[in-house]
Amino acid sequence: MAKIRRFEELICWQKARQLANLVYDLTNHTNFAKDFKLRDQIQGAAGSVMHNIAEGNDAGTDPEFIRFLKIARRSSSEVQSQLYLALDRKYISEMELGKTYAVADEAKRLINGLIAYLRKSRPTNTPHDQVREFSQEYLTSGKLIMGRSTHDY
């Protein structure tokens, strides 16, 4: 078992960060940037994925962490739905939708895996200290330097 102290070590958070950055890049397109409501909504949903993983990591119990992970997972689905609207409005290409949708899918897969792991790992409502133990498959193998991982995500 590996111990983590920071949410940045979670692979699902790193994937969510990648998703948020992809969404922000897409919303810089001229026409997309002018659609303030959709732009703000998709940016908010994308940010919500990574922020809820981070917030949940500091929750006092695993069931509470799972609650935040479920919110993150739903936000990822929200991004996917909004990508279709952006495509329909011709703000993004099908290729951009496919790439971003796939990253959102991967984030959800990683979140689902972590939820399943947390459900099996210890009795419900067992409080944890500020250090969590995880199977290595949920943690990054790269070092974090100034908040950035040394491997590609």
BELMOPE-V741280 format. One record per backbone hydrogen bond with DSSP energy under -1.0 kcal/mol. NH is the residue of the N-H (numbers start at 1). CO is the residue of the C=O. E is the energy in kcal/mol with one decimal. If there is no record, write none. Layout:
{{NH CO E} {NH CO E}}
//
This chain:
{{2 134 -2.9} {4 132 -3.0} {9 6 -1.6} {10 7 -2.1} {11 138 -2.2} {14 10 -1.9} {15 11 -2.4} {16 12 -2.1} {17 13 -2.3} {18 14 -2.0} {19 15 -2.3} {20 16 -2.5} {21 17 -2.3} {22 18 -2.3} {23 19 -2.5} {24 20 -2.4} {25 21 -2.2} {26 22 -2.5} {27 23 -2.4} {28 25 -1.2} {29 26 -1.7} {33 29 -3.2} {34 30 -1.0} {35 32 -1.1} {36 34 -1.6} {39 35 -2.9} {40 36 -2.7} {41 37 -2.3} {42 38 -2.8} {43 39 -2.2} {44 40 -2.3} {45 41 -2.2} {46 42 -2.4} {47 43 -2.5} {48 44 -2.1} {49 45 -1.3} {50 46 -1.1} {51 47 -2.7} {52 48 -2.4} {53 49 -1.3} {54 50 -2.1} {55 51 -2.8} {56 52 -2.4} {57 53 -1.8} {59 56 -2.0} {65 61 -2.1} {66 62 -2.9} {67 63 -1.8} {68 64 -1.7} {69 65 -2.3} {70 66 -2.4} {71 67 -1.6} {72 68 -2.2} {73 69 -2.4} {74 70 -2.2} {75 71 -2.3} {76 72 -1.8} {77 73 -1.6} {78 74 -2.1} {79 75 -2.1} {80 76 -1.9} {81 77 -2.2} {82 78 -2.4} {83 79 -2.0} {84 80 -1.1} {85 81 -1.3} {86 82 -2.3} {87 83 -2.2} {88 84 -2.9} {89 85 -2.1} {90 87 -1.7} {91 86 -3.0} {97 93 -2.4} {98 94 -2.8} {99 95 -2.4} {100 96 -2.3} {101 97 -3.2} {102 98 -2.1} {103 99 -1.6} {104 100 -2.3} {105 101 -2.5} {106 102 -2.4} {107 103 -2.4} {108 104 -2.3} {109 105 -2.5} {110 106 -2.5} {111 107 -2.5} {112 108 -2.9} {113 109 -2.1} {114 110 -2.1} {115 111 -2.6} {116 112 -2.5} {117 113 -2.3} {118 114 -2.7} {119 115 -2.2} {120 116 -1.4} {121 117 -1.8} {126 123 -1.2} {128 60 -1.6} {132 4 -1.9} {134 2 -3.2} {138 135 -2.0} {139 136 -1.8} {140 9 -2.3} {145 148 -3.5} {148 145 -1.7} {150 143 -1.4}}
//
